[in-house]
């Protein structure tokens, strides 16, 4: 019967069972059970203070809500037919425990401000977990960079060998991206941590509950100042989904690097068995499934963001049922990002880098820029040195030899500024050590980056 619904008094006909199933959200918004009860307890305190609830009624409601929370926590809560959403389920169970007094809980409150509050409370806790996992990932990258600082690998642009770099330099490049992700998360948290409870359906609360006290009790740092904004604002959802997409972009890009580096053709790294799988038909295979799944889940998180934005952009003012579609994208993205950050940290911590293989991948053509720089130090204009170095590369290729195999006479024929000390160019360690400016790949520059990140890690506090 419609009269059994929280909203059923106006209706005389029953809801089509198909519509019942279409409308319900309990199968996914049950994740909000703890936040829903926290918000309800704070609301009981607020309505008690303005005289809506007696002392005894407030005590009964809080004790009943505590019992409902205990049932959820020990997996004894039973979802029943007609539990449209988490709010309905909790209120129904409260009524079973307390009788008519449970009907006073919702006085002046709407599911519109209730769900907006629940969602922010839930996301706030997820953000705290994600911050922890992100900091751990940055820490792993920094520690790995410190341990592997003397390993030189080919650096790539356009997926073509470009210049020698320290393996640590590459690791730190992603550590700094994740550092920026962490800073963005802290900014996002501040916008999530604003309380809509007391906004009512859209026009505000008719019993003048103290919204600032509600917010303080729930750990919010501010209240949303407009009740329409309070019930309908989901910008924090859009921000979170974009943030999650950006983090997964960084994960996916580095995962792609590592997948390539783990191939037999490169052989630069080997993943730990714990994060690899095999083939059901080819016994020799060791597949980087952890990295491939990380790369694949990036698309899933992107899809959640795109899907939500398509829903959000068409909604008119105030609350609309379309906003029921805001939760699953966030639940899914938060869950996948959480597992991805934890897995990725372990993949990086346990992989093996092969210094001898890395050295074998270095080739003289990667020193062509250093050859040009050599001439710059001889007062030759860079544009001319670039051309000369390119001709030297072409000459070596035509002879099927390395640049270092060209004689001094060969080089002097290209430019008379070449002298015997050009032999010093053909040293990969010297090449990387020449990049000593801030942010460079020399040992001192990389150690400075490690110091910057270590100082930043030490300065972070969990929100």
Secondary structure, DSSP 8 states (H G I E B T S, - for coil): -GGGSTTGGG--S---HHHHHHH--HHHHGGGHHHHHHHHHHHHHHHHHTTSS-HHHHHHHHHHHHHHHHHHHTT-----TT--SHHHHHHHHHHHHHGGGGGGTTTT--HHHHHHHHHHHHHHHHHHHHHHHHHHHHHHHHHHHHHTTT-EEEEEETTEEEEEEEHHHHHHHHHHHHHHHHHHHHHHHHHHSEE-TT-TTTT--TT---HHHHHHHTT-SEE-S-HHHHHH--HHHHHHHHHHHHHHHHHHHHHHHHHHHTSTTT--EE--GGG-B--SS-TT--B-HHHHHHHHHHHHHHHHHHHHHHHHTT--SS--GGGGGGHHHHHHHHHHHHHHHHHHHHHHHH-EE-HHHHHHH--GGGGHHHHHHHHHTTT--HHHHHHHHHHHHHHHHHHT--GGGS-HHHHHHH-TT--GGGGGGS-HHHHHHT--STT-SSHHHHHHHHHHHHHHHHH----
